[in-house]
Amino acid sequence: MKSAYELAMERLAKSDPAATPLNAGQKARLAEIDRVYQGKIAEREIFLRQQLEAALGAQKYDDADKIRKQMVGEKARLEEEREDEKERVRRKK
């Protein structure tokens, strides 16, 4: 006998076309997207950390705060781009 949770999950799976299992090509593409965006995030982080250290060394604290905010914003933007691209892959049949 199935629980109410299992029945609800089955109904949800039937109504959501994105819940279909991924094929090997899609899984490989998702992994590739993760690797690419991890690299992009690391690249920006290294670049901005160098700028941050230079600003702190020169005691430009306002610039340092701007750089910190830029780091957070760029990481969020890249993560959003990654998720958008992954969602496009998941939706393809």
C-alpha positions in Angstrom: 0.0 0.0 0.0 1.4 3.4 -1.0 1.5 6.4 1.3 -0.2 9.7 0.6 3.2 11.1 -0.1 4.1 8.5 -2.7 0.7 9.0 -4.4 1.2 12.8 -4.5 4.7 12.4 -5.9 3.4 10.1 -8.7 0.7 12.7 -9.6 3.3 15.4 -9.6 5.6 13.5 -11.8 2.8 12.9 -14.3 1.9 16.6 -14.4 5.5 17.9 -14.7 7.1 17.1 -18.0 10.5 18.3 -16.7 10.5 15.4 -14.3 11.3 12.9 -17.0 14.6 11.1 -16.5 17.7 12.6 -18.2 19.5 10.7 -20.9 23.3 10.2 -20.8 23.9 13.1 -23.2 22.0 15.5 -21.0 23.8 14.3 -17.9 27.1 14.9 -19.6 26.1 18.3 -20.8 24.9 19.3 -17.3 28.3 18.2 -15.9 30.1 20.2 -18.6 28.0 23.3 -17.8 29.0 22.9 -14.1 32.7 22.6 -14.9 32.6 25.6 -17.2 30.8 27.9 -14.8 32.9 26.7 -11.8 35.9 27.9 -13.9 34.3 31.2 -14.7 33.4 31.8 -11.1 36.9 30.9 -9.9 38.5 33.2 -12.6 36.4 36.2 -11.5 37.0 35.5 -7.9 40.8 35.4 -8.3 40.7 38.6 -10.4 38.5 40.4 -7.9 40.5 39.2 -4.9 43.6 40.6 -6.4 41.8 44.0 -6.8 40.5 43.7 -3.2 44.0 43.1 -1.8 45.4 46.0 -3.8 42.6 48.3 -2.5 43.1 47.2 1.1 46.8 47.6 0.8 46.3 51.1 -0.4 43.8 51.7 2.4 41.0 52.5 0.0 38.2 51.0 2.1 35.4 52.4 0.0 36.8 50.7 -3.1 37.3 47.5 -1.2 33.6 47.5 -0.2 32.6 48.1 -3.9 34.8 45.2 -4.9 33.3 42.9 -2.3 29.8 43.8 -3.5 30.9 43.2 -7.1 32.2 39.8 -6.1 28.9 38.8 -4.6 26.9 40.2 -7.6 29.1 38.5 -10.2 29.0 35.2 -8.5 25.2 35.4 -8.2 24.9 36.4 -11.9 27.1 33.5 -13.1 25.2 31.0 -10.9 21.9 32.2 -12.4 23.3 31.9 -15.9 24.5 28.4 -15.1 21.0 27.4 -13.8 19.3 28.9 -16.8 21.5 27.0 -19.2 21.0 23.8 -17.2 17.2 24.3 -17.3 17.4 24.6 -21.1 19.2 21.3 -21.3 16.7 19.6 -19.0 13.7 20.9 -21.1 15.2 19.5 -24.3 13.9 16.1 -25.3 
